[in-house]
């Protein structure tokens, strides 16, 4: 193998507890470049059609690519994939932070899970040795608590991906969380982990990813870092929140469950814009060897929403889906909602879409306070939004009806609610309007993962 791969995979049968190492042929890596390509090929070869997405025969894969864990700028991502319980087809989600590199440092390019464990488990990969451990004590805990507990047990150098209570309760919009707030959010793959009773994967290792020419790679890294230069200053300082105001005002972002117009329905996008977000920023955070550092932690919330210091800054998609899409201009409620989603393990794009759907159904008279547990789900009611989101994450009351996304929520509600459920094949649409940018049409409809954001 020329470089970029550890040339080993793990196959874990959760039903039997059997763990096997696999050394793939080099041709596999060359013909299907990247974690996405290798993962798609192996699932195509190994998994028969028609399996239950939440059943034992569905395979859940985690893969890295050839750049992951190398000095290449932005070489930090990993991809998770399986048959999606949300759409019924191929589902993938990818994420940055540090888990992907550390999976390779632990000795493996990827892990494939089949079966269903008899009880809650987590997989520990410690310097090339893999073992399943009991996770009963972690079941029911949030993602932040789970990560802290596993790091306390296995060391601060461990890196963890895990699900929260939403994934355990098989919410079809459940996400997989790492680093206390980075999400592999799309496709309902948190529910697939939950169905398998797989609470977490923890990795530790110190191996180096082989490269073909270390000297040339170092030279190229220096060259491209210099070229990046000032082109990314805004992203490094403000993250993706920088584009929020301009995107809302230009019509790129959703307004009023995709049925509104910013100038009439949401005239002051500055209230959720990057300046308001940045006033609450405590410090920058970067993924593994990333020169941009587009993530950040927030100061402790004050007043009505007293979120903890250090919660993750919401991304653009999160801000508009829980903001302009719901006519919510209270940025503190959006930061709070983002933290709730991270702790329970919920995709923020889908969460915002579900809240907007619920608000439109309420405003149209399809549901009342009696249905929504006494919450007035009117446009812009940020208090009701935060309260209902917590119910969704816990599958409590009306939250149980909407916990599987807008398509199933509309089917359960009836009364013509389908017209207000904005999705493609069951997956909620990301925060970019295809009317103004036609390339989104092909991306949303033709991509193997419906309604997929190109970057995640």
KENUTI-162854 format. One record per residue (C-alpha): residue number from 1; x, y, z. Coordinates in Angstrom, 2 decimals, padded with zeros to 5 digits, always signed. Layout:
BEGIN
+------+---------+---------+---------+
| resi |       u |       v |       w |
+------+---------+---------+---------+
|  NUM |       X |       Y |       Z |
...
+------+---------+---------+---------+
This chain:
BEGIN
+------+---------+---------+---------+
| resi |       u |       v |       w |
+------+---------+---------+---------+
|    1 | +000.00 | +000.00 | +000.00 |
|    2 | +001.60 | +003.25 | -001.16 |
|    3 | +000.28 | +005.41 | +001.65 |
|    4 | -002.73 | +007.07 | +003.19 |
|    5 | -004.27 | +003.90 | +004.59 |
|    6 | -003.69 | +001.64 | +007.57 |
|    7 | -004.83 | -001.23 | +005.29 |
|    8 | -007.01 | -002.81 | +007.97 |
|    9 | -010.73 | -002.92 | +008.69 |
|   10 | -012.70 | -004.27 | +011.65 |
|   11 | -015.86 | -006.36 | +011.31 |
|   12 | -017.94 | -006.51 | +014.49 |
|   13 | -020.89 | -008.87 | +014.89 |
|   14 | -022.81 | -007.38 | +017.80 |
|   15 | -025.13 | -010.38 | +018.12 |
|   16 | -022.31 | -012.86 | +018.73 |
|   17 | -019.68 | -010.44 | +019.98 |
|   18 | -017.21 | -011.70 | +017.39 |
|   19 | -014.61 | -009.18 | +016.15 |
|   20 | -012.51 | -009.93 | +013.07 |
|   21 | -009.74 | -008.01 | +011.36 |
|   22 | -009.81 | -007.73 | +007.59 |
|   23 | -006.98 | -006.75 | +005.25 |
|   24 | -008.63 | -005.52 | +002.04 |
|   25 | -007.04 | -005.89 | -001.37 |
|   26 | -005.14 | -002.79 | -002.46 |
|   27 | -007.37 | -002.62 | -005.53 |
|   28 | -010.37 | -001.80 | -003.36 |
|   29 | -008.68 | +001.35 | -002.08 |
|   30 | -007.48 | +002.35 | -005.56 |
|   31 | -010.80 | +001.75 | -007.34 |
|   32 | -013.04 | +003.32 | -004.71 |
|   33 | -011.14 | +006.27 | -003.33 |
|   34 | -012.11 | +007.70 | +000.05 |
|   35 | -014.15 | +006.52 | +002.98 |
|   36 | -017.41 | +007.15 | +001.15 |
|   37 | -016.33 | +005.18 | -001.91 |
|   38 | -014.93 | +002.18 | -000.03 |
|   39 | -017.93 | +002.12 | +002.31 |
|   40 | -020.45 | +002.21 | -000.54 |
|   41 | -018.64 | -000.57 | -002.39 |
|   42 | -018.46 | -002.88 | +000.62 |
|   43 | -022.11 | -002.38 | +001.56 |
|   44 | -023.11 | -003.04 | -002.06 |
|   45 | -021.17 | -006.30 | -002.03 |
|   46 | -022.16 | -007.50 | +001.43 |
|   47 | -025.67 | -006.34 | +002.23 |
|   48 | -028.70 | -007.84 | +000.55 |
|   49 | -031.62 | -005.66 | -000.47 |
|   50 | -034.79 | -005.13 | +001.51 |
|   51 | -033.32 | -005.36 | +005.01 |
|   52 | -034.94 | -003.58 | +007.94 |
|   53 | -032.96 | -000.40 | +008.53 |
|   54 | -033.39 | -000.87 | +012.27 |
|   55 | -032.84 | -004.63 | +012.13 |
|   56 | -029.90 | -006.93 | +012.69 |
|   57 | -029.05 | -007.30 | +008.99 |
|   58 | -028.42 | -003.61 | +008.39 |
|   59 | -024.71 | -002.83 | +008.37 |
|   60 | -023.47 | +000.34 | +010.05 |
|   61 | -020.10 | +001.44 | +008.73 |
|   62 | -017.57 | +004.06 | +009.83 |
|   63 | -014.81 | +004.89 | +007.35 |
|   64 | -011.94 | +007.30 | +006.91 |
|   65 | -010.28 | +008.46 | +003.71 |
|   66 | -006.64 | +008.52 | +002.54 |
|   67 | -006.06 | +012.08 | +003.77 |
|   68 | -007.54 | +011.54 | +007.23 |
|   69 | -004.91 | +011.72 | +009.94 |
|   70 | -002.20 | +013.02 | +007.60 |
|   71 | -000.70 | +016.55 | +007.58 |
|   72 | -002.93 | +017.49 | +004.63 |
|   73 | -004.98 | +020.58 | +005.58 |
|   74 | -008.57 | +019.61 | +006.49 |
|   75 | -007.61 | +015.91 | +006.64 |
|   76 | -009.80 | +015.20 | +009.63 |
|   77 | -013.13 | +013.83 | +008.45 |
|   78 | -014.86 | +010.47 | +008.74 |
|   79 | -018.10 | +009.17 | +007.24 |
|   80 | -020.83 | +007.00 | +008.76 |
|   81 | -023.23 | +005.07 | +006.53 |
|   82 | -025.98 | +002.45 | +006.53 |
|   83 | -029.40 | +001.89 | +005.07 |
|   84 | -031.25 | +004.95 | +006.33 |
|   85 | -034.34 | +004.41 | +008.49 |
|   86 | -035.41 | +007.94 | +007.52 |
|   87 | -035.44 | +007.47 | +003.73 |
|   88 | -035.27 | +003.70 | +003.26 |
|   89 | -032.21 | +003.98 | +001.00 |
|   90 | -028.51 | +004.70 | +001.22 |
|   91 | -027.79 | +007.06 | +004.09 |
|   92 | -024.54 | +008.75 | +005.04 |
|   93 | -023.33 | +011.52 | +007.29 |
|   94 | -019.84 | +012.88 | +007.75 |
|   95 | -018.07 | +014.78 | +010.47 |
|   96 | -014.79 | +016.45 | +011.35 |
|   97 | -013.17 | +016.94 | +014.78 |
|   98 | -010.58 | +014.29 | +015.84 |
|   99 | -012.28 | +010.89 | +015.87 |
|  100 | -011.40 | +010.05 | +012.25 |
|  101 | -007.65 | +010.61 | +012.62 |
|  102 | -007.58 | +008.76 | +015.94 |
|  103 | -009.40 | +005.77 | +014.45 |
|  104 | -006.48 | +005.47 | +012.04 |
|  105 | -003.95 | +006.08 | +014.81 |
|  106 | -005.60 | +003.13 | +016.58 |
|  107 | -004.80 | +000.99 | +013.55 |
|  108 | -007.90 | +000.89 | +011.33 |
|  109 | -009.35 | +002.65 | +008.31 |
|  110 | -012.89 | +001.66 | +009.23 |
|  111 | -015.29 | -000.43 | +011.28 |
|  112 | -018.38 | -002.35 | +010.14 |
|  113 | -021.11 | -003.37 | +012.60 |
|  114 | -023.78 | -006.00 | +012.01 |
|  115 | -026.29 | -007.64 | +014.35 |
|  116 | -027.86 | -006.39 | +017.55 |
|  117 | -026.13 | -006.66 | +020.93 |
|  118 | -027.99 | -008.46 | +023.76 |
|  119 | -027.62 | -005.30 | +025.85 |
|  120 | -025.98 | -001.87 | +025.61 |
|  121 | -022.32 | -002.03 | +024.55 |
|  122 | -019.53 | +000.20 | +023.31 |
|  123 | -016.54 | -000.71 | +021.18 |
|  124 | -013.10 | +000.16 | +022.52 |
|  125 | -010.15 | +000.18 | +020.10 |
|  126 | -006.98 | +000.67 | +022.10 |
|  127 | -003.71 | +000.74 | +020.14 |
|  128 | -004.81 | -001.94 | +017.68 |
|  129 | -006.81 | -004.08 | +020.10 |
|  130 | -010.59 | -004.10 | +019.86 |
|  131 | -013.05 | -005.26 | +022.48 |
|  132 | -016.75 | -004.83 | +023.22 |
|  133 | -017.54 | -003.48 | +026.68 |
|  134 | -020.77 | -003.28 | +028.66 |
|  135 | -022.46 | +000.13 | +028.36 |
|  136 | -025.43 | -000.37 | +030.66 |
|  137 | -024.22 | +002.39 | +032.97 |
|  138 | -024.08 | +004.79 | +029.99 |
|  139 | -027.49 | +003.95 | +028.51 |
|  140 | -029.83 | +006.87 | +029.05 |
|  141 | -027.02 | +009.38 | +029.47 |
|  142 | -026.49 | +012.35 | +027.19 |
|  143 | -023.62 | +012.53 | +024.73 |
|  144 | -021.52 | +014.92 | +026.81 |
|  145 | -021.80 | +012.73 | +029.91 |
|  146 | -021.00 | +009.63 | +027.86 |
|  147 | -017.87 | +011.15 | +026.38 |
|  148 | -016.68 | +012.37 | +029.78 |
|  149 | -017.27 | +008.94 | +031.34 |
|  150 | -015.33 | +007.08 | +028.63 |
|  151 | -012.45 | +009.54 | +028.73 |
|  152 | -012.31 | +009.24 | +032.51 |
|  153 | -012.05 | +005.47 | +032.17 |
|  154 | -009.76 | +005.18 | +029.16 |
|  155 | -007.74 | +008.38 | +029.25 |
|  156 | -007.96 | +011.94 | +028.03 |
|  157 | -006.33 | +010.89 | +024.75 |
|  158 | -009.35 | +008.75 | +023.85 |
|  159 | -011.68 | +010.03 | +021.14 |
|  160 | -015.35 | +009.09 | +021.24 |
|  161 | -018.42 | +008.99 | +019.03 |
|  162 | -021.71 | +008.22 | +020.71 |
|  163 | -025.47 | +008.55 | +020.68 |
|  164 | -027.74 | +010.21 | +023.20 |
|  165 | -031.22 | +009.31 | +024.44 |
|  166 | -032.76 | +010.27 | +021.07 |
|  167 | -030.78 | +007.56 | +019.29 |
|  168 | -031.56 | +005.06 | +022.04 |
|  169 | -035.26 | +005.77 | +021.56 |
|  170 | -034.87 | +005.32 | +017.80 |
|  171 | -035.77 | +008.83 | +016.72 |
|  172 | -035.36 | +008.70 | +012.95 |
|  173 | -033.64 | +012.10 | +012.98 |
|  174 | -031.10 | +011.05 | +015.62 |
|  175 | -027.44 | +011.99 | +015.09 |
|  176 | -024.06 | +010.62 | +016.13 |
|  177 | -022.04 | +013.09 | +018.22 |
|  178 | -018.33 | +013.53 | +018.87 |
|  179 | -016.29 | +016.16 | +020.71 |
|  180 | -019.39 | +017.25 | +022.64 |
|  181 | -021.04 | +018.92 | +019.69 |
|  182 | -019.70 | +017.88 | +016.31 |
|  183 | -022.33 | +015.81 | +014.55 |
|  184 | -022.63 | +013.18 | +011.87 |
|  185 | -026.17 | +014.39 | +011.69 |
|  186 | -028.00 | +013.30 | +008.57 |
|  187 | -029.85 | +010.12 | +007.55 |
|  188 | -030.99 | +009.01 | +011.03 |
|  189 | -027.84 | +006.99 | +011.66 |
|  190 | -028.07 | +007.67 | +015.40 |
|  191 | -031.19 | +005.51 | +015.34 |
|  192 | -029.27 | +002.73 | +013.59 |
|  193 | -026.68 | +002.81 | +016.38 |
|  194 | -029.49 | +002.77 | +018.93 |
|  195 | -031.20 | -000.18 | +017.26 |
|  196 | -027.97 | -002.14 | +017.56 |
|  197 | -027.62 | -001.24 | +021.26 |
|  198 | -024.29 | +000.37 | +020.34 |
|  199 | -023.85 | +003.36 | +022.63 |
|  200 | -020.39 | +004.49 | +021.58 |
|  201 | -017.06 | +003.82 | +019.93 |
|  202 | -013.91 | +004.92 | +021.76 |
|  203 | -010.47 | +004.88 | +020.13 |
|  204 | -006.91 | +005.37 | +021.35 |
|  205 | -003.68 | +005.03 | +019.44 |
|  206 | -000.32 | +006.39 | +018.49 |
|  207 | +000.33 | +004.84 | +015.08 |
|  208 | +001.29 | +007.04 | +012.16 |
|  209 | -000.59 | +007.10 | +008.89 |
|  210 | +001.90 | +006.08 | +006.17 |
|  211 | +002.47 | +008.56 | +003.34 |
|  212 | +004.26 | +007.98 | +000.04 |
|  213 | +006.55 | +011.03 | +000.23 |
|  214 | +006.66 | +012.81 | +003.59 |
|  215 | +009.01 | +015.57 | +002.39 |
|  216 | +006.83 | +016.44 | -000.60 |
|  217 | +003.71 | +016.39 | +001.55 |
|  218 | +005.29 | +018.84 | +003.98 |
|  219 | +006.22 | +021.12 | +001.08 |
|  220 | +002.71 | +020.98 | -000.35 |
|  221 | +001.14 | +021.66 | +003.03 |
|  222 | +003.21 | +024.83 | +003.39 |
|  223 | +002.30 | +025.90 | -000.14 |
|  224 | -001.44 | +025.45 | +000.28 |
|  225 | -001.55 | +027.00 | +003.74 |
|  226 | +000.05 | +030.08 | +002.21 |
|  227 | -002.54 | +030.11 | -000.58 |
|  228 | -005.42 | +029.80 | +001.87 |
|  229 | -004.16 | +032.92 | +003.64 |
|  230 | -006.69 | +035.72 | +003.91 |
|  231 | -009.34 | +033.90 | +001.88 |
|  232 | -010.52 | +032.17 | +005.03 |
|  233 | -010.19 | +034.89 | +007.66 |
|  234 | -013.96 | +035.29 | +007.95 |
|  235 | -014.47 | +031.55 | +008.35 |
|  236 | -011.78 | +031.28 | +011.00 |
|  237 | -013.25 | +034.13 | +013.04 |
|  238 | -017.00 | +033.71 | +012.61 |
|  239 | -017.47 | +030.20 | +011.28 |
|  240 | -020.38 | +029.50 | +008.98 |
|  241 | -022.54 | +031.94 | +010.98 |
|  242 | -020.83 | +034.66 | +008.89 |
|  243 | -023.13 | +033.99 | +005.94 |
|  244 | -026.40 | +033.89 | +007.91 |
|  245 | -027.61 | +037.46 | +007.47 |
|  246 | -026.70 | +037.72 | +003.79 |
|  247 | -028.19 | +034.32 | +003.02 |
|  248 | -031.49 | +035.15 | +004.72 |
|  249 | -031.72 | +038.53 | +003.02 |
|  250 | -030.88 | +037.12 | -000.42 |
|  251 | -033.53 | +034.41 | -000.25 |
|  252 | -031.06 | +031.55 | +000.03 |
|  253 | -032.24 | +030.59 | +003.53 |
|  254 | -035.62 | +029.14 | +004.48 |
|  255 | -038.18 | +031.54 | +005.95 |
|  256 | -041.46 | +030.49 | +007.56 |
|  257 | -041.20 | +026.79 | +006.71 |
|  258 | -039.98 | +027.68 | +003.22 |
|  259 | -043.19 | +029.60 | +002.53 |
|  260 | -042.15 | +033.11 | +003.55 |
|  261 | -040.11 | +036.02 | +002.25 |
|  262 | -037.42 | +037.60 | +004.39 |
|  263 | -038.25 | +041.25 | +003.66 |
|  264 | -041.89 | +040.75 | +004.67 |
|  265 | -041.78 | +037.94 | +007.21 |
|  266 | -038.29 | +038.17 | +008.73 |
|  267 | -037.07 | +041.71 | +008.15 |
|  268 | -034.24 | +041.90 | +010.69 |
|  269 | -031.85 | +039.01 | +010.03 |
|  270 | -029.15 | +040.88 | +011.95 |
|  271 | -030.67 | +039.56 | +015.16 |
|  272 | -029.42 | +036.06 | +014.27 |
|  273 | -026.39 | +037.22 | +012.27 |
|  274 | -022.71 | +036.61 | +012.88 |
|  275 | -022.17 | +039.74 | +014.98 |
|  276 | -024.76 | +038.65 | +017.55 |
|  277 | -023.28 | +035.16 | +017.60 |
|  278 | -019.73 | +036.47 | +017.92 |
|  279 | -020.61 | +038.62 | +020.94 |
|  280 | -021.29 | +035.38 | +022.77 |
|  281 | -018.13 | +033.58 | +021.63 |
|  282 | -015.63 | +032.49 | +024.28 |
|  283 | -012.87 | +030.89 | +022.19 |
|  284 | -012.08 | +029.35 | +018.83 |
|  285 | -011.85 | +025.59 | +018.33 |
|  286 | -010.22 | +023.69 | +015.47 |
|  287 | -010.50 | +020.15 | +014.16 |
|  288 | -007.40 | +017.97 | +013.87 |
|  289 | -004.58 | +019.97 | +012.23 |
|  290 | -007.10 | +022.29 | +010.60 |
|  291 | -005.72 | +025.76 | +009.74 |
|  292 | -009.18 | +027.36 | +009.67 |
|  293 | -010.55 | +026.79 | +013.16 |
|  294 | -014.13 | +027.55 | +012.13 |
|  295 | -015.70 | +026.13 | +015.30 |
|  296 | -016.04 | +027.93 | +018.62 |
|  297 | -017.23 | +027.54 | +022.17 |
|  298 | -019.64 | +030.03 | +023.68 |
|  299 | -019.70 | +032.04 | +026.88 |
|  300 | -022.16 | +031.02 | +029.57 |
|  301 | -025.67 | +032.12 | +028.67 |
|  302 | -027.30 | +034.78 | +030.80 |
|  303 | -030.91 | +035.66 | +031.40 |
|  304 | -033.64 | +033.41 | +030.10 |
|  305 | -031.34 | +030.87 | +028.46 |
|  306 | -028.50 | +030.03 | +030.83 |
|  307 | -026.68 | +027.46 | +028.69 |
|  308 | -023.35 | +026.30 | +030.04 |
|  309 | -020.04 | +027.91 | +029.17 |
|  310 | -018.28 | +025.97 | +026.43 |
|  311 | -021.31 | +024.84 | +024.42 |
|  312 | -020.68 | +024.73 | +020.68 |
|  313 | -021.37 | +027.69 | +018.46 |
|  314 | -024.28 | +026.86 | +016.14 |
|  315 | -023.51 | +026.51 | +012.46 |
|  316 | -025.29 | +028.40 | +009.67 |
|  317 | -027.67 | +025.50 | +008.94 |
|  318 | -028.66 | +025.27 | +012.61 |
|  319 | -029.22 | +029.01 | +012.93 |
|  320 | -031.50 | +029.36 | +009.92 |
|  321 | -033.43 | +026.12 | +010.42 |
|  322 | -034.23 | +027.01 | +014.05 |
|  323 | -034.25 | +030.74 | +013.32 |
|  324 | -035.64 | +032.25 | +010.12 |
|  325 | -037.42 | +029.02 | +009.19 |
|  326 | -039.42 | +029.34 | +012.43 |
|  327 | -039.50 | +033.16 | +012.39 |
|  328 | -037.40 | +032.98 | +015.55 |
|  329 | -035.03 | +035.94 | +015.98 |
|  330 | -033.87 | +035.09 | +019.52 |
|  331 | -030.26 | +033.98 | +019.07 |
|  332 | -029.91 | +032.76 | +022.66 |
|  333 | -032.79 | +030.34 | +022.17 |
|  334 | -031.05 | +029.01 | +019.04 |
|  335 | -027.79 | +028.46 | +020.94 |
|  336 | -029.81 | +026.71 | +023.66 |
|  337 | -031.66 | +024.57 | +021.09 |
|  338 | -028.37 | +023.65 | +019.42 |
|  339 | -026.98 | +022.48 | +022.76 |
|  340 | -030.11 | +020.43 | +023.47 |
|  341 | -029.75 | +018.71 | +020.10 |
|  342 | -026.07 | +017.98 | +020.78 |
|  343 | -026.74 | +016.54 | +024.22 |
|  344 | -029.64 | +014.33 | +023.15 |
|  345 | -028.14 | +013.50 | +019.76 |
|  346 | -030.49 | +015.07 | +017.20 |
|  347 | -029.80 | +016.43 | +013.71 |
|  348 | -030.32 | +020.21 | +013.95 |
|  349 | -031.38 | +020.54 | +010.31 |
|  350 | -034.21 | +018.07 | +010.77 |
|  351 | -035.04 | +019.48 | +014.21 |
|  352 | -035.53 | +022.97 | +012.78 |
|  353 | -037.64 | +021.62 | +009.94 |
|  354 | -039.86 | +019.72 | +012.38 |
|  355 | -040.33 | +022.79 | +014.56 |
|  356 | -041.31 | +024.91 | +011.53 |
|  357 | -043.71 | +022.20 | +010.34 |
|  358 | -045.32 | +022.06 | +013.79 |
|  359 | -045.67 | +025.85 | +013.90 |
|  360 | -047.31 | +025.99 | +010.48 |
|  361 | -049.75 | +023.20 | +011.41 |
|  362 | -050.57 | +025.12 | +014.59 |
|  363 | -051.11 | +028.40 | +012.74 |
|  364 | -053.30 | +026.65 | +010.14 |
|  365 | -055.48 | +025.14 | +012.88 |
|  366 | -054.53 | +021.52 | +012.26 |
|  367 | -053.34 | +021.22 | +015.86 |
|  368 | -054.18 | +023.15 | +019.03 |
|  369 | -052.72 | +023.74 | +022.49 |
|  370 | -054.54 | +020.63 | +023.62 |
|  371 | -052.55 | +018.58 | +021.09 |
|  372 | -049.22 | +020.27 | +021.82 |
|  373 | -049.25 | +019.74 | +025.59 |
|  374 | -050.28 | +023.33 | +026.26 |
|  375 | -047.51 | +024.94 | +024.19 |
|  376 | -048.49 | +027.75 | +021.82 |
|  377 | -046.53 | +026.74 | +018.76 |
|  378 | -046.92 | +030.05 | +016.97 |
|  379 | -044.40 | +031.54 | +014.57 |
|  380 | -041.46 | +033.00 | +016.45 |
|  381 | -042.42 | +031.64 | +019.87 |
|  382 | -038.90 | +030.71 | +020.93 |
|  383 | -039.95 | +029.54 | +024.39 |
|  384 | -042.40 | +027.03 | +022.92 |
|  385 | -039.79 | +025.96 | +020.36 |
|  386 | -037.20 | +025.13 | +023.04 |
|  387 | -039.78 | +023.35 | +025.21 |
|  388 | -041.13 | +021.29 | +022.29 |
|  389 | -037.63 | +020.39 | +021.16 |
|  390 | -036.97 | +018.88 | +024.57 |
|  391 | -040.17 | +016.87 | +024.27 |
|  392 | -039.08 | +015.65 | +020.83 |
|  393 | -035.69 | +014.54 | +022.16 |
|  394 | -037.36 | +012.63 | +025.01 |
|  395 | -040.31 | +011.33 | +022.94 |
|  396 | -042.70 | +012.87 | +025.42 |
|  397 | -046.26 | +013.91 | +024.61 |
|  398 | -046.59 | +015.58 | +021.21 |
|  399 | -042.82 | +015.29 | +020.88 |
|  400 | -043.27 | +011.57 | +020.27 |
|  401 | -045.44 | +012.27 | +017.22 |
|  402 | -042.80 | +014.47 | +015.57 |
|  403 | -039.63 | +012.65 | +016.67 |
|  404 | -039.26 | +010.76 | +013.38 |
|  405 | -039.22 | +013.72 | +011.02 |
|  406 | -041.80 | +015.68 | +009.07 |
|  407 | -042.92 | +012.94 | +006.66 |
|  408 | -044.03 | +010.54 | +009.37 |
|  409 | -045.35 | +013.39 | +011.53 |
|  410 | -047.60 | +014.51 | +008.66 |
|  411 | -048.81 | +010.96 | +008.05 |
|  412 | -049.66 | +010.55 | +011.72 |
|  413 | -051.40 | +013.91 | +011.92 |
|  414 | -053.35 | +013.69 | +008.65 |
|  415 | -055.75 | +016.59 | +007.95 |
|  416 | -053.73 | +017.62 | +004.90 |
|  417 | -050.55 | +018.18 | +006.92 |
|  418 | -048.50 | +016.61 | +004.12 |
|  419 | -048.45 | +019.91 | +002.22 |
|  420 | -046.48 | +021.51 | +005.07 |
|  421 | -043.94 | +018.69 | +005.40 |
|  422 | -040.89 | +019.83 | +003.42 |
|  423 | -038.68 | +016.84 | +002.66 |
|  424 | -037.21 | +014.71 | -000.10 |
|  425 | -037.90 | +010.98 | +000.30 |
|  426 | -038.34 | +011.52 | +004.02 |
|  427 | -035.27 | +013.64 | +004.76 |
|  428 | -035.69 | +017.30 | +005.66 |
|  429 | -034.15 | +019.82 | +003.26 |
|  430 | -031.00 | +021.74 | +004.31 |
|  431 | -030.96 | +025.52 | +004.62 |
|  432 | -030.28 | +026.51 | +001.00 |
|  433 | -033.02 | +027.41 | -001.44 |
|  434 | -032.83 | +025.61 | -004.81 |
|  435 | -034.95 | +028.31 | -006.45 |
|  436 | -032.07 | +030.76 | -006.36 |
|  437 | -029.27 | +028.25 | -006.96 |
|  438 | -030.29 | +025.52 | -009.35 |
|  439 | -027.37 | +023.24 | -008.57 |
|  440 | -029.10 | +022.49 | -005.25 |
|  441 | -031.95 | +020.84 | -007.18 |
|  442 | -029.69 | +018.11 | -008.55 |
|  443 | -027.90 | +017.81 | -005.21 |
|  444 | -031.07 | +017.38 | -003.20 |
|  445 | -032.88 | +015.02 | -005.57 |
|  446 | -030.25 | +013.06 | -007.48 |
|  447 | -027.73 | +012.47 | -004.69 |
|  448 | -027.65 | +008.94 | -003.27 |
|  449 | -028.56 | +010.49 | +000.08 |
|  450 | -031.73 | +012.57 | -000.55 |
|  451 | -031.67 | +016.21 | +000.61 |
|  452 | -027.97 | +015.92 | +001.29 |
|  453 | -025.86 | +018.99 | +001.86 |
|  454 | -022.75 | +018.72 | -000.38 |
|  455 | -020.48 | +019.36 | +002.59 |
|  456 | -022.15 | +016.93 | +004.93 |
+------+---------+---------+---------+
